[in-house]
Amino acid sequence: MERQEALADARLTEQLREALSPALPYGSSLIPLDILVVVSIAHHLDQPLSVKQLLAVLPYSVTGIRYNLAQLVADGWLIKSRNGDDRRLVHLLPTERVADAFAAVRAEVLETMEQPPR
């Protein structure tokens, strides 16, 4: 998958999330989606995030982010990668599963947009 296409997929998913936010203020947690979007965008811009940077970027509690991050890693959505120069620094990387999911979201949205209104 091309880097620009993957970045476009992540950006579209980010825009979809922003559009859904006002409509779903009391829905189930969107922390996992926000983590995947932020990590994917940073990765495709060649600026992978550390856990510390992720915690600073998202507007959620540290506990909520860490809990969801652990679940995403355990379920194969994200990988924690250690930098060769500084083994203490951990970068977060999306797996192909994230790219596939964002591509599916894009396809569904585009398909919906192409259909005539009911």
MODELLER restraints for C-alpha pairs under 7 A, 6 or more apart:
rsr = mdl.restraints
at = mdl.atoms
rsr.add(forms.Gaussian(group=physical.xy_distance, feature=features.Distance(at['CA:3:A'], at['CA:44:A']), mean=6.18, stdev=0.5))
rsr.add(forms.Gaussian(group=physical.xy_distance, feature=features.Distance(at['CA:6:A'], at['CA:99:A']), mean=6.21, stdev=0.5))
rsr.add(forms.Gaussian(group=physical.xy_distance, feature=features.Distance(at['CA:7:A'], at['CA:41:A']), mean=6.07, stdev=0.5))
rsr.add(forms.Gaussian(group=physical.xy_distance, feature=features.Distance(at['CA:7:A'], at['CA:44:A']), mean=5.70, stdev=0.5))
rsr.add(forms.Gaussian(group=physical.xy_distance, feature=features.Distance(at['CA:9:A'], at['CA:102:A']), mean=5.39, stdev=0.5))
rsr.add(forms.Gaussian(group=physical.xy_distance, feature=features.Distance(at['CA:9:A'], at['CA:103:A']), mean=5.67, stdev=0.5))
rsr.add(forms.Gaussian(group=physical.xy_distance, feature=features.Distance(at['CA:9:A'], at['CA:106:A']), mean=6.19, stdev=0.5))
rsr.add(forms.Gaussian(group=physical.xy_distance, feature=features.Distance(at['CA:10:A'], at['CA:37:A']), mean=5.84, stdev=0.5))
rsr.add(forms.Gaussian(group=physical.xy_distance, feature=features.Distance(at['CA:10:A'], at['CA:40:A']), mean=6.34, stdev=0.5))
rsr.add(forms.Gaussian(group=physical.xy_distance, feature=features.Distance(at['CA:10:A'], at['CA:41:A']), mean=6.09, stdev=0.5))
rsr.add(forms.Gaussian(group=physical.xy_distance, feature=features.Distance(at['CA:10:A'], at['CA:102:A']), mean=6.06, stdev=0.5))
rsr.add(forms.Gaussian(group=physical.xy_distance, feature=features.Distance(at['CA:12:A'], at['CA:106:A']), mean=6.74, stdev=0.5))
rsr.add(forms.Gaussian(group=physical.xy_distance, feature=features.Distance(at['CA:13:A'], at['CA:102:A']), mean=6.37, stdev=0.5))
rsr.add(forms.Gaussian(group=physical.xy_distance, feature=features.Distance(at['CA:13:A'], at['CA:105:A']), mean=6.93, stdev=0.5))
rsr.add(forms.Gaussian(group=physical.xy_distance, feature=features.Distance(at['CA:14:A'], at['CA:37:A']), mean=6.09, stdev=0.5))
rsr.add(forms.Gaussian(group=physical.xy_distance, feature=features.Distance(at['CA:31:A'], at['CA:65:A']), mean=6.84, stdev=0.5))
rsr.add(forms.Gaussian(group=physical.xy_distance, feature=features.Distance(at['CA:31:A'], at['CA:68:A']), mean=6.92, stdev=0.5))
rsr.add(forms.Gaussian(group=physical.xy_distance, feature=features.Distance(at['CA:32:A'], at['CA:68:A']), mean=5.82, stdev=0.5))
rsr.add(forms.Gaussian(group=physical.xy_distance, feature=features.Distance(at['CA:39:A'], at['CA:48:A']), mean=6.95, stdev=0.5))
rsr.add(forms.Gaussian(group=physical.xy_distance, feature=features.Distance(at['CA:39:A'], at['CA:49:A']), mean=6.42, stdev=0.5))
rsr.add(forms.Gaussian(group=physical.xy_distance, feature=features.Distance(at['CA:39:A'], at['CA:92:A']), mean=6.57, stdev=0.5))
rsr.add(forms.Gaussian(group=physical.xy_distance, feature=features.Distance(at['CA:39:A'], at['CA:93:A']), mean=6.58, stdev=0.5))
rsr.add(forms.Gaussian(group=physical.xy_distance, feature=features.Distance(at['CA:39:A'], at['CA:94:A']), mean=6.65, stdev=0.5))
rsr.add(forms.Gaussian(group=physical.xy_distance, feature=features.Distance(at['CA:40:A'], at['CA:94:A']), mean=5.85, stdev=0.5))
rsr.add(forms.Gaussian(group=physical.xy_distance, feature=features.Distance(at['CA:42:A'], at['CA:48:A']), mean=5.10, stdev=0.5))
rsr.add(forms.Gaussian(group=physical.xy_distance, feature=features.Distance(at['CA:42:A'], at['CA:49:A']), mean=6.35, stdev=0.5))
rsr.add(forms.Gaussian(group=physical.xy_distance, feature=features.Distance(at['CA:43:A'], at['CA:93:A']), mean=6.47, stdev=0.5))
rsr.add(forms.Gaussian(group=physical.xy_distance, feature=features.Distance(at['CA:48:A'], at['CA:91:A']), mean=6.01, stdev=0.5))
rsr.add(forms.Gaussian(group=physical.xy_distance, feature=features.Distance(at['CA:48:A'], at['CA:92:A']), mean=6.40, stdev=0.5))
rsr.add(forms.Gaussian(group=physical.xy_distance, feature=features.Distance(at['CA:48:A'], at['CA:93:A']), mean=6.81, stdev=0.5))
rsr.add(forms.Gaussian(group=physical.xy_distance, feature=features.Distance(at['CA:49:A'], at['CA:91:A']), mean=5.43, stdev=0.5))
rsr.add(forms.Gaussian(group=physical.xy_distance, feature=features.Distance(at['CA:49:A'], at['CA:92:A']), mean=5.74, stdev=0.5))
rsr.add(forms.Gaussian(group=physical.xy_distance, feature=features.Distance(at['CA:50:A'], at['CA:89:A']), mean=6.93, stdev=0.5))
rsr.add(forms.Gaussian(group=physical.xy_distance, feature=features.Distance(at['CA:50:A'], at['CA:90:A']), mean=5.49, stdev=0.5))
rsr.add(forms.Gaussian(group=physical.xy_distance, feature=features.Distance(at['CA:50:A'], at['CA:91:A']), mean=4.32, stdev=0.5))
rsr.add(forms.Gaussian(group=physical.xy_distance, feature=features.Distance(at['CA:50:A'], at['CA:92:A']), mean=5.96, stdev=0.5))
rsr.add(forms.Gaussian(group=physical.xy_distance, feature=features.Distance(at['CA:51:A'], at['CA:90:A']), mean=6.61, stdev=0.5))
rsr.add(forms.Gaussian(group=physical.xy_distance, feature=features.Distance(at['CA:51:A'], at['CA:91:A']), mean=6.62, stdev=0.5))
rsr.add(forms.Gaussian(group=physical.xy_distance, feature=features.Distance(at['CA:51:A'], at['CA:92:A']), mean=6.83, stdev=0.5))
rsr.add(forms.Gaussian(group=physical.xy_distance, feature=features.Distance(at['CA:55:A'], at['CA:62:A']), mean=6.29, stdev=0.5))
rsr.add(forms.Gaussian(group=physical.xy_distance, feature=features.Distance(at['CA:55:A'], at['CA:65:A']), mean=6.93, stdev=0.5))
rsr.add(forms.Gaussian(group=physical.xy_distance, feature=features.Distance(at['CA:72:A'], at['CA:78:A']), mean=5.81, stdev=0.5))
rsr.add(forms.Gaussian(group=physical.xy_distance, feature=features.Distance(at['CA:73:A'], at['CA:79:A']), mean=5.86, stdev=0.5))
rsr.add(forms.Gaussian(group=physical.xy_distance, feature=features.Distance(at['CA:77:A'], at['CA:94:A']), mean=6.20, stdev=0.5))
rsr.add(forms.Gaussian(group=physical.xy_distance, feature=features.Distance(at['CA:77:A'], at['CA:95:A']), mean=5.53, stdev=0.5))
rsr.add(forms.Gaussian(group=physical.xy_distance, feature=features.Distance(at['CA:77:A'], at['CA:97:A']), mean=6.01, stdev=0.5))
rsr.add(forms.Gaussian(group=physical.xy_distance, feature=features.Distance(at['CA:77:A'], at['CA:98:A']), mean=6.02, stdev=0.5))
rsr.add(forms.Gaussian(group=physical.xy_distance, feature=features.Distance(at['CA:78:A'], at['CA:92:A']), mean=6.60, stdev=0.5))
rsr.add(forms.Gaussian(group=physical.xy_distance, feature=features.Distance(at['CA:78:A'], at['CA:93:A']), mean=5.57, stdev=0.5))
rsr.add(forms.Gaussian(group=physical.xy_distance, feature=features.Distance(at['CA:78:A'], at['CA:94:A']), mean=4.55, stdev=0.5))
rsr.add(forms.Gaussian(group=physical.xy_distance, feature=features.Distance(at['CA:78:A'], at['CA:95:A']), mean=5.45, stdev=0.5))
rsr.add(forms.Gaussian(group=physical.xy_distance, feature=features.Distance(at['CA:79:A'], at['CA:92:A']), mean=5.78, stdev=0.5))
rsr.add(forms.Gaussian(group=physical.xy_distance, feature=features.Distance(at['CA:79:A'], at['CA:93:A']), mean=5.09, stdev=0.5))
rsr.add(forms.Gaussian(group=physical.xy_distance, feature=features.Distance(at['CA:79:A'], at['CA:94:A']), mean=6.25, stdev=0.5))
rsr.add(forms.Gaussian(group=physical.xy_distance, feature=features.Distance(at['CA:79:A'], at['CA:95:A']), mean=6.69, stdev=0.5))
rsr.add(forms.Gaussian(group=physical.xy_distance, feature=features.Distance(at['CA:80:A'], at['CA:90:A']), mean=6.06, stdev=0.5))
rsr.add(forms.Gaussian(group=physical.xy_distance, feature=features.Distance(at['CA:80:A'], at['CA:91:A']), mean=5.71, stdev=0.5))
rsr.add(forms.Gaussian(group=physical.xy_distance, feature=features.Distance(at['CA:80:A'], at['CA:92:A']), mean=4.87, stdev=0.5))
rsr.add(forms.Gaussian(group=physical.xy_distance, feature=features.Distance(at['CA:80:A'], at['CA:93:A']), mean=6.39, stdev=0.5))
rsr.add(forms.Gaussian(group=physical.xy_distance, feature=features.Distance(at['CA:81:A'], at['CA:90:A']), mean=5.44, stdev=0.5))
rsr.add(forms.Gaussian(group=physical.xy_distance, feature=features.Distance(at['CA:81:A'], at['CA:91:A']), mean=5.07, stdev=0.5))
rsr.add(forms.Gaussian(group=physical.xy_distance, feature=features.Distance(at['CA:81:A'], at['CA:92:A']), mean=6.22, stdev=0.5))
rsr.add(forms.Gaussian(group=physical.xy_distance, feature=features.Distance(at['CA:82:A'], at['CA:89:A']), mean=5.83, stdev=0.5))
rsr.add(forms.Gaussian(group=physical.xy_distance, feature=features.Distance(at['CA:82:A'], at['CA:90:A']), mean=4.58, stdev=0.5))
rsr.add(forms.Gaussian(group=physical.xy_distance, feature=features.Distance(at['CA:82:A'], at['CA:91:A']), mean=6.17, stdev=0.5))
rsr.add(forms.Gaussian(group=physical.xy_distance, feature=features.Distance(at['CA:83:A'], at['CA:89:A']), mean=5.92, stdev=0.5))
rsr.add(forms.Gaussian(group=physical.xy_distance, feature=features.Distance(at['CA:83:A'], at['CA:90:A']), mean=6.49, stdev=0.5))
